[in-house]
């Protein structure tokens, strides 16, 4: 039985939310958040590396648009995300997320700041795992109250690897 990413996030939150709140109370919010961001960043960077290697298996180069589209389909499973594809090429992938069950869940808990810390911040670490020539730009998130999240992935230099 496979558990969707949104269900895993909900299960993890049962442990992580109280743990992060305890760390914040003990260490202060800034120090605790930095510690959580680093620990989760290292974990998610590794996930990004593994995913990218799997996409690049038996190929001389990876199509960025196809690879990141595949990743978003995984994160969107079970109706977790609704999004519009703005651009999809070998060197770019751009989407606007218009509905996010991750944000809905953390807002219902009354913890959107922790949702941003534990869910949204991981997006950049995952992108780092794709390699040094892949950049993610995102200027707004639903978790932080915007009407949509704007993900823009680009390969530096536009050269496939």
Buried (B, 14 or more C-beta within 10 A) or exposed (E): EEEBBBEEBBEEBEEBBEEBBEBBEEEEBEEBBEBBBEEBBEEBBEBBBEBBEEBBEEEEEBBBBEBBBEBBEEBBBEEBBEBEEEEBBBBBBBBBBEBBBBBBBBBEBEBBBBBBBBBBBBBBBBBBBBBEBBBBEBEBBBBEEEEBBBBBBBBEEEEBB
